[in-house]
Amino acid sequence: MTTPLRVAFAGTPAFAATALTAIHAGPYMIPLVLTQPDRPAGRGLKLQASPVKQFALQHGLPVMQPQGLKLDGRFATDAQAARAVLQAARPDVMVVAAYGLILPPWLLELPRLGCLNIHASLLPRWRGAAPIHRAIEAGDVETGVTIMQMDAGLDTGAVLLVGREPICSHDTSASLQDRLAALGASLVVQALADAERGALTPAPQPAVGVTYAHKLAKSEGAIDWQRPAADIERRLRAFDPQPGCHFDLDGQTVKLWRAKVSAGFGAEPGAVEVRADALRVACGDGLALDLLELQRPGGRRLPVQAFLASR
């Protein structure tokens, strides 16, 4: 009888939990799951387990939550404990998906088949922390998932498998992430099957076309009406649900979730025209945005008609 492939897993958000679910459903042994420490969340700021931890606990999978993995770093004690547990777990391969910690050389070298990363872009475009958001923000018409053999660089490893996904004109980061999570889960299961029979064929990433998806900053959510209308509209979708975009209205910071590009009305950027079905705001390119869904501080998202009626 063939011994099942031992697959360690490292990931944190729902995107990663989708992949863990698919691996768990396959013919694999999962000897250890790594995920980020519990974080405060919600209005009460209670500690909340990551989606990956929640799945692991529900299915009886061993979990570790080291604060760091560098053996000589600030959290060296955590890293040493994690290394000891991983060595005892004897993984053949590790799958990594949006884990949130950089894997040091000792971990990259520990599994005999190395570490496979599920990255939500068509590498080398959008290496880095926020590939889904940056692809929407940039106006890309296509993205996808790359299964990559991890190395010491930032998303620089050899490409193993690629899946493509169109970006629709109405996509938010949330809607696109759901499709890419399902695609990534399917691809990584295929990659594990290929790895088990020695059929993976690593290909170096192209040297051209490299871009970086820098981590989102909350300050980027402040809307600058001097920018072109289409740029602002794309950022709204890219920053939905986090961190969101906002502007000042009558001394309040209002979040704007949905808008559409419309004809201008000959006004300076930031000027507002109240219409029956929208608030129309002039933008820097002579066009305007019809604001369609807004949210007051402490309130919920409202269609513009309800928002206007409540003011």
HELIX and SHEET records of a PDB file:
HELIX    1   1 ALA A   14  HIS A   24  1                                  11    
HELIX    2   2 PRO A   51  GLN A   58  1                                   8    
HELIX    3   3 ALA A   76  ALA A   89  1                                  14    
HELIX    4   4 PRO A  105  LEU A  108  1                                   4    
HELIX    5   5 PRO A  131  ALA A  138  1                                   8    
HELIX    6   6 SER A  173  GLU A  196  1                                  24    
HELIX    7   7 LYS A  218  GLY A  221  5                                   4    
HELIX    8   8 ALA A  229  ALA A  238  1                                  10    
HELIX    9   9 VAL A  304  ALA A  309  1                                   6    
SHEET    1   A 7 VAL A  63  MET A  64  0                                        
SHEET    2   A 7 VAL A  33  LEU A  34  1                                        
SHEET    3   A 7 VAL A   7  GLY A  11  1                                        
SHEET    4   A 7 VAL A  93  ALA A  97  1                                        
SHEET    5   A 7 CYS A 115  HIS A 119  1                                        
SHEET    6   A 7 GLU A 142  GLN A 149 -1                                        
SHEET    7   A 7 ALA A 158  PRO A 166 -1                                        
SHEET    1   B 2 ARG A  39  ALA A  41  0                                        
SHEET    2   B 2 LYS A  46  GLN A  48 -1                                        
SHEET    1   C 2 ARG A 127  GLY A 128  0                                        
SHEET    2   C 2 TYR A 212  ALA A 213  1                                        
SHEET    1   D 5 CYS A 245  LEU A 249  0                                        
SHEET    2   D 5 GLN A 252  SER A 262 -1                                        
SHEET    3   D 5 ALA A 288  GLN A 295 -1                                        
SHEET    4   D 5 LEU A 279  ALA A 282 -1                                        
SHEET    5   D 5 VAL A 272  VAL A 274 -1                                        
SHEET    1   E 4 CYS A 245  LEU A 249  0                                        
SHEET    2   E 4 GLN A 252  SER A 262 -1                                        
SHEET    3   E 4 ALA A 288  GLN A 295 -1                                        
SHEET    4   E 4 LEU A 302  PRO A 303 -1                                        
END                                                                             
